[in-house]
Amino acid sequence: MIRFITAGESHGPALTAIIEGLPAGLPIDIDAINRDLARRQQGYGRGGRMKIEKDQVEILSGVRFGQTLGSPVTLAIHNKDWANWQDRMSVSGMPQGTPVTAARPGHADLTGVLKYDREDIRDILERASARETAVRVAVGAVAKQLLACFGIQVVSHVTNIGGISANNQNIDYRFIAEQWSGSDLSCLDAEAEEKMKQAIHTAKEQGDTLGGIFEVAILHCMPGLGSHVQWDRRLDTRLAAAMMSIQAIKGVEIGAGFSYANLPGSKAHDEIFYDKASGYYRKSNHAGGIEGGMSNGETVIVRAAMKPIPTLMTPLASVDILSRDPVMANTERSDVCAVSAAAVVGEAMAAIVMADALVDKFGGDNLTDLSAAITHYRQRIGR
């Protein structure tokens, strides 16, 4: 079982993660981790924080001479902005600065202070911030390196921002994986992307924010990851939970998703064929690569809908948590649109789930035994 936890605050000294369950002998490419961290920081509509941070990972345990040891791997990303926040985020001493008391609608602010009995919303917003996803991307980049050992690739692209949809007919996911260098918004439709950028620009001028939809695809995944026998072992359960764990994600679908409601069964299900060269295959993929809670050998497709960022430069009405007086919501330095960044986080979370499912099925003490088990399985099922 591969699992991880993260720690750290948005303006604290660092973000950290501990990964447990990685097989020994896995080569780790730090540069590849840093490339994904850089991708998360890019995108039209990102805020001023991205001009300060240049995220780089530091590996503190579990790796020796470029290979995992089978012990927990600790990752750290140091916050450069910490230098400007030491007085307000110090571990010791007395609180400095003005407390944040105007809760933002749509954020963890109000519910968090009620739940944890705090009088300064900063005690909540620092951890609730999507800055935490930086270290998740680092964990996901490690998971991608495990998947890559067996030819499995994880890619993403943006399909909608602010109601502007890209033309996503006949998407070539292998092109995304092997040739596409990305774009300002990670959208494959250049015409739609220009309209998205204009919408983001308009939203910024109005002090507003925009959400959207991204799609993650897992390529070359063998059948049989996940299980139908218990609800929490289903691959679609695990992927949906992973996507919903990302800050601001409010909807997830797999394959045709909600479009299934518009189709009769005769058009909804993917007919099964067989030939000696490729084994079992399908000519369509409405199921998004998952049937009965298990991968079926087709490309796994997951989409997630991100709500607009709750921090508005033209703030919404709220209440002061101390005086209970009506106020306008607090404003923090923020993005106008971060859907393309969320897509990178979605890749990471999907990769973590798939790596866990791989190790769950085939065993994961070391890469040698894991490789032998997967080779035997692929031979047995004829793929």
Residue pairs with C-beta under 8 A, 6 or more apart in sequence:
1 20
1 21
1 356
1 359
1 360
2 19
2 20
2 21
2 22
2 143
2 352
2 355
2 356
2 359
2 364
3 19
3 20
3 21
3 356
4 17
4 18
4 19
4 20
4 139
4 352
5 17
5 18
6 15
6 16
6 17
6 132
6 135
6 136
6 139
7 15
7 16
7 17
8 14
8 15
8 16
8 79
8 127
8 132
8 135
9 89
9 126
9 127
9 129
10 79
10 125
10 126
10 127
10 129
10 131
10 132
11 79
11 81
11 82
11 84
11 85
11 88
11 89
11 126
12 79
12 82
12 85
12 89
12 126
13 78
13 79
13 82
14 76
14 77
14 78
14 79
14 82
15 76
15 77
15 79
15 131
15 132
15 134
15 135
16 60
16 74
16 75
16 76
16 77
16 135
17 74
17 75
17 135
17 136
17 138
17 139
18 72
18 73
18 74
18 75
19 62
19 72
19 73
19 74
19 75
19 139
19 142
20 72
20 73
21 356
21 359
21 364
22 62
22 68
22 70
22 73
22 142
22 146
22 364
23 68
23 70
23 146
23 359
23 364
23 365
23 366
23 367
23 369
23 370
24 67
24 68
24 69
24 70
24 365
24 366
24 367
25 67
25 68
25 366
25 367
25 368
26 67
26 68
26 145
26 146
26 149
26 367
27 66
27 67
27 145
28 59
28 63
28 66
28 67
28 68
28 142
28 145
29 145
30 57
30 59
32 141
32 144
32 145
33 57
33 75
33 138
33 141
33 142
34 55
34 56
34 57
35 141
36 137
36 138
36 140
36 141
36 144
36 344
36 347
36 348
37 55
37 56
37 57
37 77
37 134
37 137
37 138
37 141
38 54
38 55
39 137
39 182
39 344
40 55
40 133
40 134
40 137
40 341
40 344
40 345
41 50
41 53
41 54
41 55
41 341
42 50
42 182
42 184
42 340
42 341
43 184
43 185
43 186
43 337
43 338
43 339
43 340
43 341
44 184
44 185
44 196
44 197
44 200
44 337
44 340
45 185
45 197
45 200
45 203
45 204
45 210
45 335
45 336
45 337
45 338
45 340
46 335
46 336
46 337
46 338
46 341
47 333
47 334
47 335
47 336
48 333
49 81
49 131
49 333
52 80
52 81
53 79
53 80
53 81
53 134
54 80
55 77
55 134
56 77
56 78
57 75
57 76
57 77
57 138
58 75
58 76
58 77
58 78
59 73
59 74
59 75
59 76
60 74
60 75
60 76
61 71
61 72
61 73
61 74
62 68
62 69
62 71
62 72
62 73
62 74
63 69
63 73
70 365
70 366
73 142
75 135
75 138
75 139
75 142
76 135
77 134
77 135
77 138
79 131
82 89
87 96
87 97
88 95
88 96
88 97
88 122
89 126
90 96
95 120
99 119
99 120
99 121
99 122
100 109
100 120
100 121
100 122
100 125
100 330
101 119
101 120
101 121
101 320
101 321
101 322
101 323
101 327
101 330
102 121
102 315
102 318
102 319
102 320
102 321
102 327
102 328
102 329
102 330
103 109
103 110
103 113
103 121
103 318
103 319
103 321
103 329
103 330
104 125
104 310
104 311
104 312
104 315
104 316
104 318
104 329
104 330
105 310
105 316
105 317
105 318
105 329
106 307
106 308
106 310
107 125
107 128
107 310
107 311
108 124
108 125
108 128
109 121
109 124
109 125
109 128
109 330
110 319
110 321
112 118
112 121
112 123
112 124
112 125
112 128
113 119
113 120
113 121
113 123
113 124
113 321
116 123
116 124
118 124
119 321
119 322
121 321
121 330
125 332
128 247
129 247
130 246
130 247
130 248
130 338
130 342
132 247
133 246
133 247
133 341
133 342
133 345
133 348
136 345
136 348
136 349
136 352
137 344
137 345
137 348
138 348
139 348
139 352
140 154
140 345
140 347
140 348
140 349
140 350
140 351
140 352
141 348
141 351
143 348
143 351
143 352
143 354
143 355
144 153
144 154
144 347
144 348
144 351
146 355
146 358
147 153
147 154
147 351
147 354
147 355
147 358
149 367
149 371
150 222
150 358
150 371
150 374
151 220
152 218
152 219
152 220
152 221
152 354
152 358
153 177
153 218
153 219
153 220
154 216
154 217
154 218
154 219
154 347
154 350
154 351
154 354
155 173
155 176
155 177
155 216
155 217
155 219
155 347
156 176
156 186
156 214
156 215
156 216
156 217
156 343
156 344
156 346
156 347
157 166
157 171
157 176
157 186
157 187
157 188
157 214
157 215
157 343
158 166
158 185
158 186
158 187
158 196
158 212
158 213
158 214
158 215
158 339
158 340
158 343
159 165
159 166
159 168
159 187
159 212
159 213
159 214
159 215
159 303
160 166
160 212
160 213
161 185
161 187
161 196
161 199
161 200
161 210
161 211
161 212
161 337
161 339
162 196
162 199
162 200
162 203
162 210
162 211
162 212
162 337
164 192
164 195
164 196
164 199
165 192
166 187
166 188
166 189
166 192
166 193
167 189
167 191
167 192
168 188
168 189
168 215
171 188
171 217
173 217
173 219
173 299
174 219
176 188
176 217
177 219
180 188
183 190
183 193
184 193
184 197
184 340
185 193
185 196
185 197
185 339
185 340
186 214
186 340
186 343
187 193
187 196
187 340
196 212
199 210
200 210
200 336
200 337
203 209
203 210
203 336
203 337
204 336
206 314
207 312
207 313
207 314
207 315
208 308
208 312
208 313
208 314
208 336
209 308
209 309
209 310
209 311
209 312
209 334
209 335
209 336
209 337
210 308
210 336
210 337
210 339
211 248
211 305
211 306
211 307
211 308
211 309
211 337
211 339
212 305
212 306
212 337
212 339
213 303
213 304
213 305
213 306
213 339
214 303
214 304
214 306
214 339
214 340
214 342
214 343
214 346
215 301
215 302
215 303
215 343
216 243
216 301
216 302
216 303
216 304
216 343
216 346
216 347
216 350
217 299
217 300
217 301
217 302
218 289
218 299
218 300
218 302
218 350
218 351
218 354
219 299
221 289
221 295
221 297
221 299
221 300
221 354
222 295
222 297
222 374
222 377
222 378
222 381
222 383
223 280
223 294
223 295
223 296
223 297
223 381
223 383
224 294
224 295
224 361
224 377
224 381
225 235
225 294
225 295
225 354
225 357
225 358
225 360
225 361
226 233
226 234
226 235
226 236
226 238
226 290
226 293
226 294
226 295
226 357
227 233
227 234
227 235
227 293
227 294
228 234
228 292
228 293
228 294
231 237
232 238
233 293
234 293
234 294
235 290
235 293
235 294
235 295
235 300
235 353
235 357
236 254
236 290
236 293
237 293
238 353
238 356
238 357
239 252
239 254
239 290
239 300
239 302
239 350
239 353
240 252
240 254
240 302
242 349
242 350
242 352
242 353
243 249
243 252
243 302
243 304
243 346
243 349
243 350
244 252
244 304
245 349
246 304
246 306
246 342
246 345
246 346
246 349
248 306
248 307
248 309
248 310
248 338
248 342
249 304
249 305
249 306
249 307
249 342
250 305
250 306
250 307
251 304
251 305
252 302
252 303
252 304
252 305
253 302
253 303
254 287
254 288
254 290
254 300
254 301
254 302
254 303
255 285
255 286
255 287
255 288
255 289
255 290
255 301
256 263
256 268
256 286
256 287
256 288
257 288
257 303
260 268
260 286
263 286
268 286
269 286
269 287
270 282
270 283
270 284
270 285
270 286
270 287
270 298
271 282
271 283
271 284
272 280
272 281
272 282
273 280
273 281
273 282
273 283
274 280
274 281
275 281
278 383
279 297
279 381
279 382
279 383
280 297
281 297
281 298
282 296
282 298
285 298
285 299
285 301
287 296
287 298
288 298
288 299
288 300
288 301
288 302
289 295
289 296
289 297
289 298
289 299
289 300
289 301
290 296
290 300
295 357
297 383
300 350
300 354
302 346
302 350
304 342
304 346
306 338
306 339
306 342
309 334
309 335
309 336
309 337
309 338
311 330
311 331
311 332
311 334
312 329
312 331
313 331
313 334
315 328
315 329
315 330
315 331
316 328
316 329
317 326
317 327
317 328
317 329
318 326
318 327
318 328
318 329
318 330
319 325
319 326
319 327
320 326
320 327
335 341
358 364
358 370
358 374
359 370
362 370
362 373
362 374
362 377
363 369
363 370
363 373
364 370
